Amino acid sequence: QVQLVESGGGLVQPGGSLRLSCAASTSIFSINAMGWYRPAQGKERELVASIGSGGATTYVDSVKGRSTISRDNTKNTVYLQMNSLKPEDTAVYYCNGVVVTHRAYVYWGQGTQVTVSS
């Protein structure tokens, strides 16, 4: 069982920045992929950004160039640096981890609220 705890959300003005953190209860070396999701129209959640155990990253088009996902293996933490925030970035952001052994185990954090408003 892996527990994920997010932090770093809050209220920020348009154009501002936030850094979200996701702390795992286990070594993230054992987690094959970690990512950040948020609710999206027409789907339950959309993938905002993900990072694999080897460091490969992916981003949804709407945040490319404005966001960076990274991982600190010494702190078992994944970060999402979000810059040039827009009102449409307002959402609850959920941390996700996938562990693949004989099957895929998917873990979720409780979410952290990001509100972009003047």
Protein Blocks (a to p, Z undefined) as FASTA:
>chain_A
ZZdddehiacddehiacddddddfbdfklpmbdcdddddehiabdcfbdcdfkopacddf
klgojaccdddfklopacdddehiafklgccddddddddfkbccddddebjaddddZZ
